[in-house]
């Protein structure tokens, strides 16, 4: 498998989601969102996982939008805030209510410890791929040639330092959130040890 073999959807809603991510994310978080989709798209074929590419792409572009200052909520965890943004975005894109809800679910579930693939293939893939990109978990599952080209096209920039600061801030302000649990469990140290940054 090579980069050019990856399924990358190019529908109007996907282009709009990329535009929103570009507008509200830092360059590091934007590239992280793009890589999250690409790692998922690279992992799925080798594990027999069929997925809705448009749904996964939109969810990947918006999964961290709750970290942007404009959408940061002081009342709900950032992944829930992101799910609400995605629901509203998808309504504007004309998606039916069920599909809007699916985008919100995929985003919320990306913070779960595990999402069963048989119940939610897109949620499973986004949970897996964001973990790959942030802490380096299971990166060996991505073919080396694909890893190299993804990192060349969408470099990591300062994602390690930036995301560590973001998740620490979320965990401090919302200690009962999943982010708070991640911080207490040592996520900052795992981010620093990510093999993708070697």
N, C-alpha and C positions, 0 to 999 in steps of 0.2 A: 504494500500500500504506500502511496505517495500523497502529498498534499492535494494534488490535482484530482485525486480519486474521492476526496471528501464531498459529501452532499452539502452544498451551501445554498439555501433558498434565497431567491431574489424577488420576492413578491413586494407589492407596494407597502404592505404593513411591516415587512422585515426592514425595508429601507427606512421607513418612518421610525421604527424602534431604534435602529442604528443612529439616526439623526438625533433622537432624544438622548440616547446614551452619550453621544458625542457632545451635545450641548451641556449636559449636567455633570458628567464624570470628568475627573482629572484624566490626563493621558494614561497614567498607570492603571486606573480602574477601568477605563475604556478598553485597553488592551487585554486586561484580565477578563472582561466580559466576553470579548471576542474569542480569546483562548478557551474559555469555559465551554463555549459552543463547539469549538474545533476539537478539543479533547474528547468531548462526548461523541461527536460524529466519527472520530477515529476509533473509539473504543467499541461502539455498538456493533459494527459488522462482524468483528471477530468473536463476538459473544452472542450472536444470533438475536440481537435486540432490534426489533422493528420500532420505529418512532416517527412521530409527526414532526418533520423538520421545521416547518413554519412555527409551530407552537413552541418547540424547544428553542429556536433562535430568538424569538421575541422574549421568551422568559429569560434566556441568558443575557440578552442586552439590558433587561430591566431588573435583574435579580438583586443588584446592589444599589438601586436608585434610592432606597431609603437611607443610604449613607450620605447622600447629597444634602447640603445644608438646607436647600429649598424644600426637601421632603422629609427631613429628619423629624421623627415624632418623639415627643417626650412622654407619650402615654402608652405606646405599643412598641414591641421589638421592631428593629429595622426591617426584618424580612416580612413582617406583617404590613408595615407601612408600604413596602415595595409591592406587595400583593395588591393593596388598594390602588396604588398608582397604575399597576398593570391592568386591573379591572377597568378603571376609567379610560385608560389609553385604548384598550381593546374595544370598549363600547364606542369610542370615537371612530375606530377603524371599521365599525359595522359588524363586529363579531357577535354571534348570538350569545345569550346569557350563559349558556352552558360552557361555551368555549372561553369566554372571559373568566369564568370561575376556574376553569382548568389552568389558565395562565397564572392566576393568583395562587392556586394550590401548588403548582410546580415551584414557584418562587418561595413560598413559605416553607415548603418541604426541603429546600436545598440546605437548610440548616439542621435537619434531622440527622441523627446518628446513622440511620439506614432507611431507605425507601424501597419497599419490595418491588422488584421489577415487574412482577406479574400484575400488581395493582396499579402501577403508575410508571411506565417506562421512561417518560420524559422527566418525571421527578427523580427517579433512580439515577438517570444519566446526569442530571444537573447536580445532584448531591455528590455524585462520584467525581465529576469533572472539576467542580469548584474545590473539592478537597485535594485533588491532584495539583491544581494550580497554586493553592495557598500553602498547603503543608507538604506537598510532594508525595502524598500517599498514592501508591500503585502506579507511579509514572512509568514503570517498566512495562506496563500493559500497552503503552503507545509505541508503535514501531519507531525505531531510532531516527529513521529518515524523516518521518512526519514530525517528531519532536523538534528536530533541528530546524526544519523549514518553518514550522509554526513560530518558534522563538525568533527566527530571523525576520519574519514578516511582521510579527507583533511582539516586539521586545518587552521584557519584564519591567524595564525602567526602575522605578522605586516602589514596586508593588509590595515588597516585603516590609519595608519600613512604614509605608503609608497604611497598609492594611492592618499591621500590628497596632498602629496608633488608633485607627478607626475602631477596631474591635475592642481595644482596651477602653476607649472612651464609652462605647456602647455598654460594655460590661460594668463600668463604674456607675454610669447613670441609670442603668436598668439591671441591677444585680440578679433579679429573678428570671431574666431572659436566658435563652440558649447561649447568647454571646457571653453573658456573665459566667455561665457554667464552663464555656470553652476557655475563658481567661483563667479561671481557677484551676482548670485541668492542664494548663501549660501551653496553650495555643501559640503564644508569642515565641516560646522556645522552639516549637515545631516549625513555625514560619521561618525562623532564622536558620534552621537546619535543612531547608528545602533543597533537594538535590538539583532542581532546575536552576538554582542560582549559583551553582558551582562552575 
